[in-house]
Amino acid sequence: MPGDVQLRALTKQYDETLAVDAIDASINAGEFFSLLGPSGCGKTTTLRMIAGFVRPTSGEILLDGVDVAQVPPHNRNVHTVFQNYALFPHLNVFDNIAFGLRRQKVGKAEVRRRVEESLELVELGGMGARRPQQLSGGQQQRVALARALVLRPAVLLLDEPLGALDAKIRKQLRLELKALQEEVGITFVFVTHDQEEALSMSDRVAVMSKGRIEQIGTPAEVYESPATVFVADFLGVSNLMDAEAIPEPEHADDRCTVAVGDFRLRAAAGDVAASGPVKVVARPERVELLEHGAERANCLPGMVERTVYVGASVQVMVRLATGAQLQASIANTGHADGYQQGTPVCVHIPEDALRILGDSGAAPPPAPAPAPEIAGASA
């Protein structure tokens, strides 16, 4: 199946600014792959280099084994959907979608058949005669998708395509976009700064920072097992704390003791062979609040500073005896009154929920891409 993309030492330099710093990534044919990171991290520049709109300073872009780094955009079997849709206002929906096919001199009957198929695919059947300004933002985004998909590209590039929509429509289109990708089975490369978008739709995610890829993995891998301090801090809410790793030769392969202030905890995730200053991280949903004085391993004393009601859960901010602040996410069962400001608590962090990260946060080389069992299937 076409649509395999390999980036090899891909670099883009703008005068004194290194926008993309020799990144390597393997994107499988039929995969939904996201580039995720803050503004200015290099994700959009990377996408534009794959599209051909930006020429790399060095490196390779292999599309199905052929280096297209110096090939003009119109000669690549790749198409792009932009955040602003870029629809022609003077053309109706049908003609917007048919535009590329007519440029390729496809016959009239074939144009009609393929456009109507594309309209049905994006659930806009019967709307071909409307003008873009007669459609909602979500419908305009579907037209932009149909216009790209009708050309049957090997790779579809999406540059923050949901960014201009309101929150409710974004959530709806996330589900539709993933279902659409699985149905058509082509490679999607999706750029976003929205973590929820990337985690909910992607087979794999590349988290970027300062022009580099910090980590590539499935949504569960990058969230549950962050490889660097940046990934841990950027994704979701993290309880990052300074600690001192104390190696235990007898448990070197599976756990490590860490000193957090005057308290010692056991950590069974991350760099358990570390020694010296490190960062430790625990996700709020893995933190348990017990009664003050509870006798249990891996506990830190603290005091509730405040609670934040967010509907399905209650976020409890705790000031630890070490001086650090920690957040616990408690399922809303209607009994959150026990966490009033000033309440002393015992903060329990299970061993497997406490992850050790090297203090430098240096990114390891990205793991090779696993071959999907079914093209386009969710990992």
PyMOL commands that set and color helices and strands:
alter all, ss='L'
color gray80, all
select helices_A, chain A and resi 43-51+73-75+93-103+108-121+132-134+137-149+167-184+195-201+219-224+229-234+249-251+284-286+336-338+351-353
alter helices_A, ss='H'
color red, helices_A
select strands_A, chain A and resi 5-14+17-27+32-36+58-63+66-67+78-81+155-159+187-192+204-209+212-217+239-246+256-260+263-267+269-270+276-282+288-291+299-309+313-320+325-331+344-348+355-358
alter strands_A, ss='S'
color yellow, strands_A
deselect
rebuild
show_as cartoon
